[in-house]
Amino acid sequence: MIPQCLLGLSDQHVENLNEAGHRLQPPAKVAFMAMQKAALAAGFNLAPASSYRSFERQLSIWNAKYEGQRPVLDAHSQPLDALSLAPVERINTILHWSALPGTSRHHWGSDLDVYDPDLLPAGTKLALEPWEYDEGGYFYPLSQWLNANMARFGFYLPFASANGGVAREPWHLSFRSLAKECAQQLTPELVAHALNNQHICGKAHILNQLDDIFLRFINPTHPACEE
């Protein structure tokens, strides 16, 4: 994959899904649609909540969280005051739930967040938090079905458990073959070059600890691609 696509700076590698506003690479799209069909036969309305995401979109999420304009959660999903944190602590706290622009797996067109809108109670907003997918949560039946069936369609959960400093995300699916290729290509040098040309809050602190960010928040999710 060319660096621009890997970093989310180009979308030439993705195409539209049936659901408006959602895109994946063609092989991931075909596999996901096949899994949707199987899920429907099992009684589930498997739908994307988020799929391809551009660098620009990830950057807007990052800057809004860094500047206190968007909620920032602690490790227990509780809101905290991001502006009260020192820059490095603020960066690490944001990274627990949100990827650094240029490193998001959503850039690759291999990953997507899923849910079942039919299981979401009326008047309830999707939160994409672990409790929704755990036992007793709205999407627990879907989560159980995915755990039993996603592998035969080529998908896995890169955040099935807390890896390094990243939170558990039982809603985040990755198409293994494509994600493996992308993970092998992503480097701190590539990301640093992209960030140097962007207005990202906390830039100096990010660049100073970029190698550590890779070790703690990015690389721990990659070994699963090798399985």
Backbone torsions as a table, in degrees:
resi	resn	phi	psi	omega
1	MET	NA	138.2	179.6
2	ILE	-69.6	150.4	-175.5
3	PRO	-55.1	-37.9	-178.2
4	GLN	-59.5	-39.4	178.2
5	CYS	-72.5	-41.8	-179.8
6	LEU	-58.4	-36.7	-176.0
7	LEU	-91.2	-3.4	-179.1
8	GLY	82.9	13.8	-179.0
9	LEU	-89.8	-7.9	175.5
10	SER	-141.7	147.0	179.0
11	ASP	-115.6	22.2	-176.5
12	GLN	-69.5	-12.4	-177.1
13	HIS	-92.7	-4.2	-175.6
14	VAL	-117.8	158.2	176.5
15	GLU	-137.0	162.9	-173.0
16	ASN	-67.0	142.8	167.7
17	LEU	-88.2	177.3	176.8
18	ASN	-65.4	-30.5	179.9
19	GLU	-81.8	126.7	-176.4
20	ALA	-57.4	136.0	175.9
21	GLY	85.2	2.4	-178.1
22	HIS	-117.0	138.9	-177.3
23	ARG	-141.6	150.6	175.3
24	LEU	-146.3	165.8	169.3
25	GLN	-64.3	148.5	-176.5
26	PRO	-50.3	-47.6	-179.9
27	PRO	-62.5	-38.0	178.6
28	ALA	-69.1	-36.2	177.7
29	LYS	-61.8	-48.4	-179.5
30	VAL	-60.0	-45.0	-179.2
31	ALA	-65.7	-40.7	-179.2
32	PHE	-66.7	-41.0	179.3
33	MET	-64.3	-36.8	176.4
34	ALA	-65.5	-39.3	178.7
35	MET	-68.8	-36.6	175.6
36	GLN	-59.1	-42.3	-179.7
37	LYS	-63.1	-43.1	178.6
38	ALA	-66.8	-39.2	178.8
39	ALA	-64.2	-40.8	179.1
40	LEU	-61.3	-41.0	178.2
41	ALA	-63.8	-25.7	179.0
42	ALA	-91.4	0.0	176.6
43	GLY	98.1	15.2	-178.7
44	PHE	-116.1	143.7	175.1
45	ASN	-101.6	80.5	-176.2
46	LEU	-72.9	118.4	-174.8
47	ALA	-134.0	149.8	176.1
48	PRO	-79.4	136.3	171.9
49	ALA	-97.7	-29.6	177.6
50	SER	-158.3	141.0	179.8
51	SER	-133.2	-119.2	177.5
52	TYR	-60.3	138.2	177.0
53	ARG	-136.3	130.4	-177.4
54	SER	-76.5	163.0	173.8
55	PHE	-57.2	-44.3	-177.8
56	GLU	-58.8	-43.3	179.7
57	ARG	-67.0	-42.9	178.8
58	GLN	-64.6	-35.7	178.1
59	LEU	-64.7	-40.8	-180.0
60	SER	-66.1	-37.5	176.7
61	ILE	-64.5	-46.1	-178.7
62	TRP	-60.7	-51.6	-176.5
63	ASN	-63.7	-37.8	179.0
64	ALA	-65.2	-38.8	177.8
65	LYS	-70.0	-42.1	-178.1
66	TYR	-63.1	-35.4	-177.0
67	GLU	-92.9	7.6	176.5
68	GLY	75.8	17.4	-178.9
69	GLN	-94.8	-5.3	179.9
70	ARG	-139.7	142.5	-175.9
71	PRO	-56.8	139.7	173.6
72	VAL	-119.7	129.0	-176.8
73	LEU	-106.9	152.5	174.2
74	ASP	-86.2	-172.6	-176.1
75	ALA	-66.4	-13.9	-179.5
76	HIS	-107.3	19.0	177.9
77	SER	67.0	22.5	178.3
78	GLN	-100.4	136.7	-178.9
79	PRO	-66.8	145.8	176.0
80	LEU	-138.4	168.0	-179.1
81	ASP	-88.2	100.2	-176.8
82	ALA	-61.4	-34.8	-176.0
83	LEU	-69.6	-15.1	178.6
84	SER	-84.0	-8.4	-177.3
85	LEU	-92.2	144.8	173.4
86	ALA	-63.8	154.7	-173.8
87	PRO	-50.5	-48.4	-177.7
88	VAL	-66.1	-41.3	178.4
89	GLU	-65.7	-37.7	178.6
90	ARG	-63.6	-44.2	178.4
91	ILE	-59.7	-48.2	-178.0
92	ASN	-65.5	-34.3	178.6
93	THR	-68.5	-43.0	177.5
94	ILE	-63.0	-40.9	-177.6
95	LEU	-65.0	-18.6	178.5
96	HIS	-63.0	-33.2	-177.8
97	TRP	-116.2	-25.4	-173.8
98	SER	-126.8	135.8	-178.7
99	ALA	-74.9	150.0	171.9
100	LEU	-65.7	133.7	177.0
101	PRO	-52.4	134.5	-176.2
102	GLY	96.9	-17.6	-179.3
103	THR	-115.1	-3.8	-177.6
104	SER	-65.6	134.5	175.6
105	ARG	-65.9	-20.5	177.2
106	HIS	-68.5	-19.5	175.4
107	HIS	-65.0	-29.3	-167.4
108	TRP	-76.2	-20.5	-175.6
109	GLY	78.2	13.0	179.2
110	SER	-108.5	-13.0	-171.2
111	ASP	-121.9	150.4	175.8
112	LEU	-156.3	155.6	174.6
113	ASP	-98.6	137.7	-175.2
114	VAL	-128.1	158.4	175.2
115	TYR	-159.5	179.6	175.3
116	ASP	-121.9	105.6	-178.1
117	PRO	-60.4	-24.4	179.8
118	ASP	-74.0	-18.7	178.6
119	LEU	-93.1	-10.4	-179.8
120	LEU	-80.4	120.9	-178.9
121	PRO	-58.2	145.7	179.7
122	ALA	-56.3	135.2	178.5
123	GLY	80.0	4.4	-179.6
124	THR	-102.4	134.4	179.5
125	LYS	-92.3	135.3	176.7
126	LEU	-62.0	129.2	-178.3
127	ALA	-104.2	-23.6	-172.4
128	LEU	52.1	59.6	175.2
129	GLU	-126.6	150.3	-172.8
130	PRO	-53.1	-37.2	-175.9
131	TRP	-60.1	-26.6	179.9
132	GLU	-67.9	-26.1	-175.5
133	TYR	-105.0	-10.0	179.7
134	ASP	-82.8	170.5	-179.9
135	GLU	-54.6	128.7	-176.7
136	GLY	95.3	-12.9	179.4
137	GLY	-86.3	165.1	-177.5
138	TYR	-55.5	-42.7	-169.9
139	PHE	-99.9	13.3	-179.5
140	TYR	-57.8	-43.1	177.7
141	PRO	-60.5	-40.6	177.2
142	LEU	-64.3	-43.0	-179.9
143	SER	-59.8	-40.6	178.3
144	GLN	-64.6	-41.8	179.2
145	TRP	-64.5	-43.5	179.2
146	LEU	-61.5	-44.1	-180.0
147	ASN	-59.1	-31.9	-177.6
148	ALA	-87.2	-19.9	-169.5
149	ASN	-125.5	-20.6	-170.5
150	MET	-63.3	-31.9	-175.8
151	ALA	-61.9	-33.7	-178.5
152	ARG	-72.5	-10.8	174.4
153	PHE	-103.6	2.5	176.4
154	GLY	93.0	9.3	-178.0
155	PHE	-103.8	156.4	173.3
156	TYR	-149.9	172.7	179.8
157	LEU	-103.3	104.2	-179.9
158	PRO	-68.9	-20.6	179.7
159	PHE	-118.8	42.1	-179.8
160	ALA	-62.5	-30.7	174.4
161	SER	-134.8	164.8	179.6
162	ALA	-64.4	116.5	-179.6
163	ASN	-108.1	120.5	-179.5
164	GLY	60.1	-120.6	179.9
165	GLY	-102.2	6.7	-174.5
166	VAL	-94.3	140.1	-179.6
167	ALA	-69.9	158.4	174.1
168	ARG	-71.4	134.2	-179.2
169	GLU	-132.2	86.5	-177.8
170	PRO	-71.1	-2.7	178.3
171	TRP	-97.6	-9.1	-170.7
172	HIS	-95.6	111.3	179.0
173	LEU	-103.0	146.0	179.3
174	SER	-130.8	133.0	176.0
175	PHE	-82.2	107.9	-163.7
176	ARG	-55.3	-48.7	-172.6
177	SER	-63.2	-41.0	179.1
178	LEU	-73.4	-42.6	-178.5
179	ALA	-62.4	-36.4	178.9
180	LYS	-60.2	-45.4	179.8
181	GLU	-62.1	-44.2	-178.4
182	CYS	-66.7	-42.6	-179.4
183	ALA	-59.9	-36.5	-179.1
184	GLN	-70.4	-23.2	-176.8
185	GLN	-91.3	-22.2	-174.2
186	LEU	-76.8	127.8	-178.9
187	THR	-133.6	156.6	175.5
188	PRO	-58.2	-36.4	-178.6
189	GLU	-64.2	-41.5	179.6
190	LEU	-64.4	-44.1	-179.6
191	VAL	-68.1	-41.6	179.4
192	ALA	-59.6	-42.1	179.3
193	HIS	-61.4	-41.6	179.7
194	ALA	-67.5	-43.6	-177.4
195	LEU	-67.7	-32.0	179.7
196	ASN	-61.1	-24.8	-177.4
197	ASN	-99.1	11.4	-176.3
198	GLN	-126.3	156.8	172.7
199	HIS	-91.1	94.9	178.7
200	ILE	-119.6	130.7	-179.0
201	CYS	-64.5	136.3	-179.5
202	GLY	79.4	18.7	-172.5
203	LYS	-52.3	-50.3	-175.9
204	ALA	-60.0	-43.2	-179.5
205	HIS	-68.5	-37.2	178.4
206	ILE	-63.1	-49.7	-177.5
207	LEU	-64.4	-35.0	179.6
208	ASN	-66.1	-28.3	-177.8
209	GLN	-118.7	23.1	-174.9
210	LEU	-61.3	-39.4	178.1
211	ASP	-61.7	-41.0	178.6
212	ASP	-67.8	-36.8	177.5
213	ILE	-60.9	-42.2	177.7
214	PHE	-62.5	-44.0	-178.0
215	LEU	-65.6	-36.6	-173.5
216	ARG	-93.4	-37.9	-170.7
217	PHE	-113.2	-17.0	-173.8
218	ILE	-114.2	-57.1	-178.1
219	ASN	-59.5	-34.6	-179.1
220	PRO	-58.9	-22.3	-179.5
221	THR	-87.0	-11.5	-172.6
222	HIS	-83.4	-33.7	-178.8
223	PRO	-56.0	-29.5	-179.9
224	ALA	-62.3	-24.3	178.9
225	CYS	-67.6	-21.0	-175.1
226	GLU	-83.8	-12.0	-174.9
227	GLU	-70.7	NA	NA
